[in-house]
Amino acid sequence: MAANGNTNPSNTTKVLFVCLGNICRSTMAEAVFKHAIEKRGISTEFEVDSAGTASYHVGASPDSRSAETCRKNGVPMKHRARQVTNEDFTKFDYILCMDEENLRDLKDMAPKGHKSI
């Protein structure tokens, strides 16, 4: 059973990284995690995404500083910002927040009884 209380018939671990706008920290965390699991040959064992608690950057590309840092370190980054949805709380086994404020916001957004955060 996954951390969110749901069984996962696909045998993949689903991980969502969350920050405020989904253009800097969570996007970079997603890219680095994907790169790490790809290098280890275990990318098929995971589904990875990122999202923001706020909606004002929805559809935006990653922040240029985050993209440049990833590029300099050989980490591919391709993403469009999106906001957390109610479905994310049941879809993802683990939801990892980039800071305490977004953790509080995410807990306020979450449906009652979720366990993935």
C-alpha positions as CSV (number, residue, x, y, z in Angstrom):
1,M,0.0,0.0,0.0
2,A,1.3,3.5,-0.9
3,A,1.7,6.3,1.5
4,N,-1.5,7.8,0.3
5,G,-3.4,4.7,1.4
6,N,-4.2,3.6,-2.2
7,T,-2.9,0.4,-3.8
8,N,-0.9,1.0,-6.9
9,P,-1.6,-1.7,-9.5
10,S,1.0,-0.4,-11.9
11,N,3.9,-1.1,-9.5
12,T,5.4,2.4,-10.2
13,T,6.1,4.8,-7.4
14,K,4.4,8.1,-8.2
15,V,6.2,11.2,-6.8
16,L,5.0,14.8,-7.0
17,F,7.3,17.8,-6.1
18,V,5.5,21.0,-5.0
19,C,6.5,24.6,-4.6
20,L,4.7,27.9,-5.0
21,G,4.7,28.6,-8.7
22,N,6.2,25.4,-10.2
23,I,8.8,27.3,-12.2
24,C,11.9,27.0,-9.9
25,R,12.3,24.6,-7.0
26,S,9.8,21.9,-7.7
27,T,10.6,21.9,-11.4
28,M,14.3,21.5,-10.6
29,A,13.6,18.8,-8.1
30,E,11.6,16.9,-10.7
31,A,14.3,17.3,-13.3
32,V,17.1,16.2,-10.9
33,F,15.1,13.2,-9.6
34,K,14.2,12.1,-13.2
35,H,17.9,12.4,-14.2
36,A,19.1,10.4,-11.1
37,I,16.6,7.5,-11.7
38,E,17.5,7.5,-15.4
39,K,21.2,7.2,-14.6
40,R,20.5,4.3,-12.3
41,G,18.3,2.5,-14.9
42,I,15.2,2.6,-12.7
43,S,13.1,5.2,-14.4
44,T,10.4,2.7,-15.4
45,E,9.8,2.2,-11.6
46,F,8.7,5.8,-11.1
47,E,6.3,8.4,-12.4
48,V,7.5,11.9,-11.5
49,D,5.9,15.3,-11.9
50,S,5.8,18.7,-10.2
51,A,3.2,21.3,-9.5
52,G,2.6,24.6,-7.7
53,T,0.2,25.6,-5.0
54,A,-0.5,28.9,-6.8
55,S,-1.9,29.3,-10.3
56,Y,-0.2,32.5,-11.5
57,H,2.5,30.7,-13.5
58,V,0.4,28.0,-15.0
59,G,1.7,27.2,-18.5
60,A,5.0,29.1,-18.0
61,S,8.4,27.6,-18.7
62,P,10.9,27.0,-15.9
63,D,12.7,30.0,-14.5
64,S,15.8,30.8,-16.5
65,R,18.1,30.4,-13.5
66,S,16.8,27.0,-12.7
67,A,17.0,25.9,-16.3
68,E,20.6,27.2,-16.6
69,T,21.7,25.5,-13.5
70,C,20.2,22.2,-14.7
71,R,21.8,22.7,-18.1
72,K,25.2,23.4,-16.6
73,N,25.0,20.2,-14.7
74,G,23.8,18.0,-17.6
75,V,20.3,17.6,-16.2
76,P,17.5,17.8,-18.9
77,M,14.6,20.1,-17.9
78,K,11.4,20.3,-19.9
79,H,8.3,21.3,-18.1
80,R,5.3,23.7,-18.2
81,A,4.1,25.0,-14.8
82,R,0.8,23.6,-13.5
83,Q,-1.2,23.9,-10.3
84,V,-1.9,21.1,-7.9
85,T,-5.2,19.4,-8.5
86,N,-7.5,17.3,-6.3
87,E,-6.6,14.3,-8.4
88,D,-2.9,14.7,-7.4
89,F,-3.7,13.7,-3.8
90,T,-4.9,10.2,-4.9
91,K,-2.7,9.7,-7.9
92,F,0.7,10.3,-6.3
93,D,2.1,8.0,-3.6
94,Y,4.4,10.8,-2.3
95,I,3.9,14.6,-2.5
96,L,7.1,16.4,-1.4
97,C,6.9,20.1,-0.6
98,M,9.8,22.4,-1.0
99,D,9.1,24.5,2.1
100,E,6.9,24.7,5.2
101,E,4.6,27.4,3.8
102,N,3.7,25.4,0.8
103,L,3.2,22.4,3.0
104,R,0.6,24.3,5.0
105,D,-1.1,25.5,1.8
106,L,-1.1,22.0,0.4
107,K,-2.6,20.6,3.5
108,D,-5.4,23.2,3.3
109,M,-6.0,22.2,-0.4
110,A,-6.0,18.5,0.2
111,P,-9.2,16.4,0.4
112,K,-10.0,15.1,3.8
113,G,-8.3,11.8,4.7
114,H,-5.4,12.0,2.2
115,K,-2.1,10.6,3.3
116,S,0.4,11.3,0.5
117,I,1.9,14.5,1.8
